[in-house]
Amino acid sequence: MDEELSLINVDFQDWNNQAYFQSVFVQKYLIGGGIEYKYLNIVPSVVTKNSPAVEDSNYLGVFGYLKFDALDSKYFPTKGWSFTGDVHSYLMSSNYSKVFEPFTILKADFAVAA
C-alpha cells in the first residue's frame, strides 16, 4: 500500500434550507413534512489543479417525519416506548455529471423502557 495515498483531505460544504409544517396530536404524536433545498460540494485537496470535484450539486426534494413518544420520563424512563421515522426523497438535481436518478433515504429509531 502506498503511504502517500493513505490520507486524503477534502473541502466539504453542505447547505440545507427547509420549509415545513408540523402538527402535534394527543400530546404524543408529532407529524410533519415539507420541501428541502440542499447544496453539496466535495472537492479533494490534491496537489494537481485539475482534480475533479467528487460532488458539486444542488438538490430539491421532499421530506416527512413522524415521532411518537409514550415514555414516562424524558431523561430516565422506566416504562413505555418511542418511535421516530424520517423519509427524504430527492427528486431533482443540477448534478455536474449530468447523471441523476431520484432516490429516497429512510431512517427509523425505536426505543423501549421496561
Helices and strands as residue ranges (DSSP letters): G 3-5, E 10-25, E 29-44, E 55-69, E 80-93, E 103-113
